[in-house]
Amino acid sequence: MTRSRKELGASPGQQRSIWEQSLERARRHPDYGLADFLALLKEEKKKKTFAALPPLDVALWPEDALKPNDLDIENSRLFNERYIELPTVETVGGNGKLHWLPRLFLLFHNLALLLFLGLYVAAFVDEKLDVWSAIGLFAGYLCAGGIPFLFFYFLSPFSPMMRHAEKKGSARYNRQAQLVHISCGGDKVLHVPWRHVRALVEFSVMPGSLGGTGLVLTAPRPWVLDELDRFSPRGKPQKELFSLPYGFWTGGDRSIPGILRRWEFIRRYMEKGLEAIQPDPDLKKGGLLYSPGAEPTSTRELGHVYALVFHPLERLGYFLTFGAWLDRQVAVAEEALDGFEWPEEVEELCAPSADVAAFNHQPVPARTDIYYRFTGFNGYEYVDSRGQPASGRHGIDELMAEAKEWPSGKAKPVKDDWEGAG
């Protein structure tokens, strides 16, 4: 018998049962969806908006890797030998700061308010302000500014809706279990085997905080999402590339060198641990380190166009949306919300001496004969340990073919001053 669209929706009990199986499914079927993922990844790399980075067993050339590493990893609750916890796209800009999306809607409102106040003053000075023109201007403000303000309000922690929403955590990169734990709100967590994660560079025609280039981490779609899709009106899983909610959305990460450094930061940690991602001592001494998801304290690594044009515009937008004062109000509102806590099963896998024998917990070692490095508009190239081009050697024909998937039709990255890039 064919079920109606209404009957296809999973009940709360069914959803809870599916989510409760999330970790066990990752343990019993670590390669779930791998074949479909590789096929989808192959198709995705054909698009002009994406370019592939090397697989996990190829490291950034040592002379370029993490130079400089400007991330602050002092917080041992978030950065330790067992796991590192990084913001997701839902939580970046949080932790005491207003998320960028409601701040953007507030900026639209404030600009509309300034515009219509200017029109009011101009009409008054010219003695053309009557009742009907005043009503017309106010109606225009309500449409152009009122609607964005409503979006700002309902997306901010001040909204009654957000107060009752499930608190979302970040993403834990569990080195000792070689898993990525992704919070989906409340006690709902996705578990992704690290060894299947692949990195892409996404290009956009719109530079700045909403575009430019970005790092996209992809992996086989977890069983939980496919199972929930079977209860959807479609009645079957979606054939789409699953992306981890990576949240290093800062100025420095929109350059190609910045993207490669962030990818190498995570890859190195998952292979070698905390010692391999220590920050630059000079930047640390100068107080120039920043937390993942926050804004860099310096723009010298962001490129001249960003530093001279887009960064001042971002700071102006921050000022026009009440800047640090609004962040302080958000921090107070967030403290009133229920705090997020990882489920017990995740904490157990992240605990010292956790039993991870049921998982393929061996780190993915990087090759010592092949590396890759940034080559400006041409993307990257493979080199040997001396930094010499490795074309035609070491059995890397397939890798070389992938490295050439940066056709001239793709949006060209801004060339940055990057120490060691050749």
C-alpha positions as CSV (number, residue, x, y, z in Angstrom):
1,M,0.0,0.0,0.0
2,T,1.3,3.5,-0.9
3,R,1.7,5.7,2.1
4,S,0.5,9.3,1.9
5,R,3.0,12.2,2.2
6,K,1.8,12.9,5.7
7,E,2.5,9.3,6.8
8,L,6.0,9.5,5.4
9,G,7.2,11.9,8.1
10,A,9.1,10.2,10.9
11,S,7.4,10.4,14.3
12,P,9.4,11.9,17.2
13,G,9.9,8.4,18.6
14,Q,11.2,7.2,15.2
15,Q,13.6,10.1,14.9
16,R,14.9,9.5,18.4
17,S,15.4,5.8,17.7
18,I,17.4,6.7,14.5
19,W,19.6,9.2,16.2
20,E,20.3,6.8,19.1
21,Q,21.9,4.4,16.5
22,S,24.2,7.1,15.1
23,L,27.4,6.0,16.9
24,E,26.7,2.3,16.6
25,R,26.2,2.6,12.8
26,A,29.5,4.5,12.5
27,R,31.2,1.7,14.4
28,R,29.6,-1.3,12.6
29,H,29.6,0.3,9.1
30,P,32.5,2.8,8.9
31,D,32.5,2.6,5.1
32,Y,28.7,3.3,4.7
33,G,28.0,5.4,1.6
34,L,31.7,5.5,0.6
35,A,31.2,4.3,-3.0
36,D,28.3,6.9,-3.6
37,F,30.5,9.6,-2.0
38,L,33.4,9.0,-4.3
39,A,31.1,9.1,-7.3
40,L,29.5,12.4,-6.1
41,L,32.9,13.8,-5.3
42,K,34.1,13.1,-8.9
43,E,31.1,15.0,-10.3
44,E,31.5,17.9,-7.9
45,K,35.1,18.4,-8.9
46,K,33.9,19.0,-12.5
47,K,32.1,22.2,-11.4
48,K,33.9,25.5,-11.9
49,T,33.1,26.5,-8.3
50,F,35.1,23.7,-6.7
51,A,38.7,22.4,-6.8
52,A,40.0,19.3,-4.9
53,L,42.8,19.4,-2.4
54,P,45.1,16.3,-2.0
55,P,43.9,13.3,0.1
56,L,44.7,12.9,3.8
57,D,48.0,11.0,3.1
58,V,49.6,14.0,1.3
59,A,50.8,16.9,3.5
60,L,51.6,20.5,2.7
61,W,55.2,21.0,1.9
62,P,57.1,21.5,5.3
63,E,58.6,24.8,4.2
64,D,55.0,26.2,3.7
65,A,53.0,24.3,6.4
66,L,51.5,26.5,9.1
67,K,53.7,29.5,8.3
68,P,52.5,31.4,10.2
69,N,50.1,29.4,12.5
70,D,48.1,32.2,14.1
71,L,45.5,30.1,15.9
72,D,45.2,30.3,19.7
73,I,45.1,26.7,21.2
74,E,45.7,27.6,24.8
75,N,42.2,26.5,25.9
76,S,42.8,22.9,27.0
77,R,39.1,22.2,27.1
78,L,39.0,22.7,23.4
79,F,42.5,21.7,22.4
80,N,44.2,18.7,23.8
81,E,45.8,15.4,22.8
82,R,42.5,13.6,22.6
83,Y,40.4,16.0,20.5
84,I,40.1,19.6,19.3
85,E,36.8,21.3,19.2
86,L,36.2,23.8,16.4
87,P,33.2,26.0,15.6
88,T,30.7,25.1,13.0
89,V,28.8,27.4,10.6
90,E,26.0,27.5,13.2
91,T,28.2,28.5,16.1
92,V,30.9,30.6,14.5
93,G,30.4,34.2,15.7
94,G,28.7,32.8,18.8
95,N,30.5,32.2,22.1
96,G,29.6,35.7,23.3
97,K,29.3,37.3,19.9
98,L,26.4,37.8,17.6
99,H,26.3,35.4,14.7
100,W,27.1,37.1,11.3
101,L,23.6,36.3,9.8
102,P,21.4,38.3,12.2
103,R,24.1,41.0,12.3
104,L,23.7,41.3,8.5
105,F,19.9,41.7,8.7
106,L,20.5,44.3,11.4
107,L,22.8,46.2,9.1
108,F,20.2,46.2,6.3
109,H,17.7,47.7,8.9
110,N,20.1,50.3,10.1
111,L,21.0,51.4,6.6
112,A,17.3,51.6,5.7
113,L,16.7,53.7,8.8
114,L,19.5,56.1,8.0
115,L,18.2,56.5,4.4
116,F,14.7,57.3,5.4
117,L,15.7,59.6,8.2
118,G,17.8,61.5,5.6
119,L,14.8,61.6,3.3
120,Y,12.6,62.9,6.1
121,V,15.1,65.7,6.9
122,A,15.5,66.6,3.2
123,A,11.7,66.8,2.7
124,F,11.4,68.9,5.9
125,V,14.1,71.3,4.9
126,D,12.6,71.7,1.4
127,E,9.2,72.3,3.1
128,K,7.8,69.3,1.1
129,L,6.9,67.2,4.1
130,D,3.1,66.7,4.4
131,V,1.0,64.0,6.0
132,W,0.9,61.8,2.9
133,S,4.6,62.0,2.1
134,A,5.4,61.2,5.7
135,I,3.1,58.2,5.6
136,G,4.7,57.1,2.3
137,L,8.2,57.4,3.7
138,F,7.3,55.5,6.9
139,A,5.7,52.7,4.9
140,G,8.8,52.5,2.8
141,Y,10.9,52.2,5.9
142,L,8.7,49.5,7.3
143,C,9.2,47.4,4.1
144,A,12.9,48.1,3.6
145,G,13.9,48.1,7.3
146,G,11.2,46.5,9.2
147,I,11.4,43.1,7.5
148,P,15.2,42.8,8.0
149,F,14.7,43.8,11.6
150,L,12.2,41.0,12.1
151,F,14.7,38.5,10.7
152,F,17.4,39.9,13.0
153,Y,15.2,39.6,16.0
154,F,14.0,36.0,15.4
155,L,17.6,34.8,14.6
156,S,19.1,36.5,17.6
157,P,19.3,35.0,21.2
158,F,16.8,37.8,22.2
159,S,14.0,35.9,20.4
160,P,11.6,33.7,22.5
161,M,11.9,31.2,19.7
162,M,15.7,30.9,20.1
163,R,15.4,30.6,23.8
164,H,13.5,27.4,23.4
165,A,15.6,26.1,20.5
166,E,18.0,23.2,21.0
167,K,21.4,24.4,22.0
168,K,24.0,23.4,19.4
169,G,27.6,22.6,20.1
170,S,30.5,22.6,17.8
171,A,32.5,19.8,16.0
172,R,34.9,17.6,17.8
173,Y,37.8,16.2,15.9
174,N,38.5,13.1,18.0
175,R,42.1,12.1,17.3
176,Q,42.2,9.0,19.6
177,A,39.1,7.5,17.9
178,Q,39.8,9.1,14.4
179,L,36.2,10.3,14.3
180,V,34.5,13.7,13.8
181,H,31.6,14.3,16.1
182,I,29.1,16.9,14.8
183,S,26.5,18.4,17.0
184,C,23.1,18.7,15.4
185,G,21.4,20.2,18.5
186,G,20.5,18.6,21.8
187,D,21.7,15.1,22.0
188,K,21.7,14.5,18.3
189,V,25.3,13.9,17.0
190,L,26.6,12.7,13.6
191,H,29.8,10.7,13.6
192,V,32.1,10.7,10.6
193,P,35.2,8.5,10.1
194,W,38.1,10.9,9.7
195,R,39.9,8.8,7.1
196,H,37.1,9.4,4.6
197,V,37.1,13.2,4.8
198,R,38.2,15.1,1.7
199,A,38.8,18.8,1.3
200,L,37.7,21.1,-1.5
201,V,38.3,24.7,-2.2
202,E,35.1,26.6,-3.1
203,F,35.3,29.7,-5.3
204,S,32.8,32.5,-5.3
205,V,32.5,35.6,-7.5
206,M,31.7,37.6,-4.4
207,P,34.7,38.5,-2.3
208,G,34.6,39.4,1.4
209,S,32.9,37.8,4.4
210,L,30.1,36.2,2.2
211,G,32.3,35.0,-0.6
212,G,35.8,34.8,-2.0
213,T,37.3,31.3,-1.5
214,G,36.4,28.9,1.3
215,L,37.4,25.5,2.6
216,V,34.8,22.7,2.3
217,L,35.2,19.4,4.1
218,T,33.2,16.6,2.6
219,A,32.6,13.0,3.6
220,P,30.2,10.1,2.9
221,R,26.7,11.0,4.0
222,P,26.0,9.5,7.5
223,W,23.4,6.7,7.8
224,V,21.2,8.8,10.1
225,L,20.5,11.4,7.4
226,D,19.7,8.8,4.8
227,E,17.4,7.0,7.2
228,L,15.6,10.2,8.0
229,D,15.2,10.9,4.3
230,R,13.4,7.6,3.9
231,F,10.6,9.0,6.1
232,S,10.5,12.3,4.1
233,P,8.0,13.0,1.3
234,R,10.7,12.0,-1.2
235,G,10.8,8.5,0.4
236,K,14.5,8.0,-0.4
237,P,17.9,9.4,0.5
238,Q,19.2,12.5,-1.3
239,K,22.0,12.1,-3.7
240,E,24.1,15.1,-2.6
241,L,27.6,15.6,-1.3
242,F,27.6,15.8,2.5
243,S,29.7,18.7,3.9
244,L,30.9,19.0,7.4
245,P,29.8,22.3,9.0
246,Y,33.3,23.7,8.9
247,G,33.3,27.1,10.7
248,F,36.7,28.8,10.2
249,W,34.9,31.7,8.6
250,T,37.4,34.5,9.0
251,G,39.2,36.9,6.7
252,G,42.5,35.0,6.6
253,D,40.7,31.8,5.5
254,R,39.3,33.3,2.3
255,S,42.7,33.3,0.7
256,I,44.1,30.2,-0.9
257,P,47.2,30.1,1.4
258,G,44.9,30.6,4.4
259,I,42.7,27.7,3.3
260,L,45.7,25.4,2.9
261,R,47.0,26.3,6.3
262,R,43.6,25.6,8.0
263,W,43.3,22.3,6.2
264,E,46.9,21.4,7.2
265,F,46.1,22.5,10.8
266,I,43.4,19.9,11.1
267,R,45.2,17.2,9.1
268,R,48.4,17.5,11.1
269,Y,46.5,17.4,14.4
270,M,44.6,14.2,13.5
271,E,47.9,12.6,12.4
272,K,50.4,13.8,15.0
273,G,48.6,15.6,17.8
274,L,48.9,18.9,19.6
275,E,52.6,19.3,19.2
276,A,52.3,19.5,15.4
277,I,50.0,22.6,15.5
278,Q,51.7,24.9,18.0
279,P,51.3,28.6,17.1
280,D,54.0,30.8,15.9
281,P,56.0,32.0,18.9
282,D,56.5,35.5,17.6
283,L,52.8,36.0,16.9
284,K,52.0,34.6,20.4
285,K,54.5,37.0,22.0
286,G,53.0,39.9,20.1
287,G,49.4,39.0,21.1
288,L,48.4,38.4,17.5
289,L,46.9,34.9,17.9
290,Y,43.1,34.5,17.6
291,S,40.6,31.8,18.3
292,P,39.1,29.7,15.5
293,G,36.0,31.4,14.2
294,A,37.0,34.8,15.5
295,E,38.4,37.7,13.4
296,P,42.1,37.9,13.0
297,T,43.9,40.7,14.9
298,S,46.0,41.6,11.9
299,T,45.2,41.9,8.2
300,R,48.7,41.6,6.9
301,E,48.2,38.0,5.7
302,L,44.9,38.7,4.0
303,G,46.1,40.3,0.8
304,H,46.2,44.0,-0.1
305,V,42.7,44.2,-1.7
306,Y,41.1,42.7,1.4
307,A,43.1,44.8,3.9
308,L,42.5,48.1,2.0
309,V,38.9,47.6,0.9
310,F,36.9,44.7,2.3
311,H,38.3,44.7,5.9
312,P,37.4,48.5,6.4
313,L,33.9,47.8,5.0
314,E,33.5,44.9,7.4
315,R,34.6,47.1,10.4
316,L,32.2,49.8,9.2
317,G,29.4,47.3,9.2
318,Y,30.4,46.1,12.6
319,F,30.3,49.7,13.9
320,L,26.9,50.4,12.3
321,T,25.4,47.4,14.1
322,F,26.5,48.6,17.5
323,G,29.7,46.6,17.5
324,A,31.1,45.4,20.9
325,W,28.1,46.7,22.8
326,L,25.7,44.4,21.0
327,D,28.2,41.5,21.5
328,R,28.1,42.1,25.2
329,Q,24.2,42.0,25.2
330,V,24.4,38.8,23.2
331,A,26.8,37.3,25.7
332,V,24.3,38.1,28.5
333,A,21.4,36.6,26.6
334,E,23.5,33.4,25.7
335,E,24.3,32.9,29.4
336,A,20.6,32.8,30.2
337,L,20.1,29.9,27.7
338,D,20.7,26.3,28.7
339,G,24.3,25.4,28.1
340,F,25.2,22.7,25.6
341,E,26.7,19.4,26.8
342,W,28.0,16.6,24.6
343,P,26.1,13.3,25.0
344,E,27.7,10.8,27.4
345,E,28.8,8.5,24.6
346,V,30.8,11.3,23.0
347,E,32.4,12.3,26.3
348,E,33.4,8.6,26.9
349,L,35.2,8.4,23.5
350,C,36.9,11.7,24.2
351,A,38.0,10.8,27.7
352,P,41.6,9.9,28.6
353,S,42.4,6.2,28.0
354,A,39.0,5.8,26.2
355,D,38.3,2.3,24.7
356,V,38.4,3.0,21.0
357,A,39.3,-0.6,19.9
358,A,36.0,-0.9,18.1
359,F,37.0,1.8,15.7
360,N,39.7,2.1,13.1
361,H,41.6,4.5,15.3
362,Q,45.0,4.5,13.6
363,P,45.9,7.9,12.3
364,V,46.4,8.3,8.6
365,P,50.1,8.8,8.1
366,A,51.3,11.3,5.5
367,R,53.7,10.2,2.8
368,T,57.3,11.3,3.1
369,D,58.1,11.3,-0.6
370,I,55.4,13.6,-1.9
371,Y,54.1,16.9,-0.7
372,Y,52.0,19.7,-2.3
373,R,52.4,23.5,-2.3
374,F,50.6,26.6,-3.4
375,T,51.5,27.9,-6.9
376,G,49.4,31.0,-7.2
377,F,46.8,31.1,-10.0
378,N,47.7,27.5,-10.9
379,G,46.4,26.1,-7.6
380,Y,49.0,23.7,-6.2
381,E,51.7,21.3,-7.4
382,Y,53.2,18.1,-6.1
383,V,56.9,18.3,-5.0
384,D,59.4,16.0,-3.4
385,S,61.1,16.6,0.0
386,R,63.5,19.1,-1.6
387,G,60.6,21.2,-3.1
388,Q,61.3,20.1,-6.6
389,P,58.4,19.3,-9.0
390,A,57.5,15.6,-8.7
391,S,55.8,15.1,-12.0
392,G,56.2,11.6,-13.5
393,R,57.8,10.2,-10.3
394,H,56.7,8.3,-7.2
395,G,53.7,6.9,-9.0
396,I,51.6,10.1,-8.7
397,D,50.0,10.2,-12.1
398,E,46.5,10.1,-10.7
399,L,47.3,12.8,-8.1
400,M,48.9,15.0,-10.8
401,A,45.7,14.8,-12.8
402,E,43.6,16.0,-9.9
403,A,46.0,18.8,-9.2
404,K,45.4,20.1,-12.7
405,E,41.7,20.5,-12.0
406,W,42.1,24.2,-11.5
407,P,41.1,25.3,-15.1
408,S,41.5,29.0,-16.1
409,G,37.7,29.2,-16.1
410,K,37.6,29.0,-12.3
411,A,37.5,32.2,-10.2
412,K,41.1,33.1,-9.7
413,P,42.4,33.4,-6.1
414,V,43.9,36.7,-5.0
415,K,47.6,36.3,-4.9
416,D,48.8,36.8,-1.3
417,D,52.2,37.5,0.2
418,W,52.9,34.2,1.8
419,E,56.3,33.3,3.3
420,G,57.7,30.2,1.7
421,A,55.2,30.0,-1.2
422,G,57.0,29.4,-4.4
